[in-house]
């Protein structure tokens, strides 16, 4: 199924970039190791609340997990920005989440420009 494949690709990309073991990544996502393993192996169809939970933990939109529409270069930028956000611990959680969403929108726009340049 395409959705399972897309989710597996995005999860593998994040795990690889973070250089985390399966257990470490599952702990960060706050899901069981076996559930993560099933998602990565495309043997599980996650519930929508699980998709939302994982996306929230990764700081991305749920549709990114389902559609696989993610430019690899965007991940570098997002991870750096999320690191900055996490270091700003004085910002309340609700404001931090809103900040992350705005940064994500900026990165999406930036990625669209890169795609347009490549297509020329």
C-alpha positions in Angstrom: 0.0 0.0 0.0 1.3 3.4 -0.9 0.6 5.1 2.4 2.5 2.4 4.3 5.4 2.8 1.9 5.4 6.6 2.3 5.3 6.5 6.0 8.1 3.9 6.1 10.3 6.1 3.9 9.8 9.2 6.1 10.3 7.3 9.3 13.5 5.7 8.0 14.8 9.0 6.8 14.3 10.6 10.2 15.8 7.6 12.1 18.8 7.5 9.7 19.5 11.2 10.1 19.3 11.0 13.8 21.5 7.9 13.8 19.3 6.3 16.4 18.7 2.7 17.1 15.2 1.3 16.6 14.6 1.4 20.4 15.9 5.0 20.7 13.7 6.2 17.9 10.7 4.3 19.2 11.3 5.9 22.6 11.5 9.4 21.1 8.2 8.8 19.2 6.7 7.3 22.4 5.5 4.2 20.6 6.5 0.6 21.2 9.6 -0.8 19.4 7.5 -3.6 17.9 5.0 -1.1 16.5 7.7 1.0 15.0 9.3 -2.0 13.5 6.0 -3.0 11.9 5.6 0.5 10.5 9.1 0.5 9.0 8.5 -2.9 7.5 5.2 -1.7 6.0 3.4 -4.5 7.9 1.1 -2.2 9.9 -1.6 0.3 8.9 -1.5 3.0 11.6 -4.6 4.6 13.0 -5.0 8.2 12.3 -4.4 9.2 15.9 -1.1 7.3 15.7 -0.1 9.2 12.5 -1.0 12.5 14.2 1.0 11.5 17.3 4.1 10.5 15.3 3.9 13.6 13.1 3.7 15.8 16.2 6.8 14.1 17.7 8.7 14.6 14.4 7.5 18.2 14.1 5.9 17.6 10.7 2.4 17.6 9.3 0.6 14.3 9.3 0.1 14.5 5.6 3.8 14.4 5.1 3.9 10.9 6.7 1.1 9.8 4.5 2.1 11.4 1.2 5.8 11.0 1.4 6.0 14.6 0.0 9.2 15.6 1.6 12.4 16.9 0.0 15.5 15.5 1.7 17.1 18.9 1.9 14.1 20.1 3.9 14.9 17.5 6.6 18.3 19.0 7.3 16.8 22.5 7.7 13.9 21.3 9.8 16.1 19.3 12.1 18.4 22.3 12.6 15.5 24.6 13.3 13.8 22.1 15.6 17.1 21.9 17.5 17.0 25.7 17.9 13.4 25.5 19.0 14.2 22.8 21.6 17.0 24.9 22.9 14.5 27.8 23.5 13.1 26.0 26.6 11.7 29.2 28.0 9.0 29.3 25.2 5.8 27.7 26.4 4.9 24.4 24.6 1.9 25.9 22.7 4.0 28.8 21.4 6.9 26.4 20.5 4.5 24.2 18.5 3.1 27.2 16.6 6.7 28.3 15.9 7.6 24.9 14.6 4.5 25.0 12.3 5.5 28.4 10.9 9.1 27.2 10.4 7.8 24.2 8.6 5.8 26.4 6.2 8.9 28.4 5.5 10.8 25.2 4.7 8.1 24.0 2.4 8.2 27.3 0.5 12.0 27.0 0.3 11.7 23.4 -0.9 9.3 24.5 -3.6 11.8 27.0 -4.9 14.5 24.3 -5.1 12.1 22.0 -7.0 11.3 24.9 -9.4 15.0 25.5 -10.0 15.7 21.9 -10.7 12.8 21.7 -13.2 14.2 24.6 -15.2 
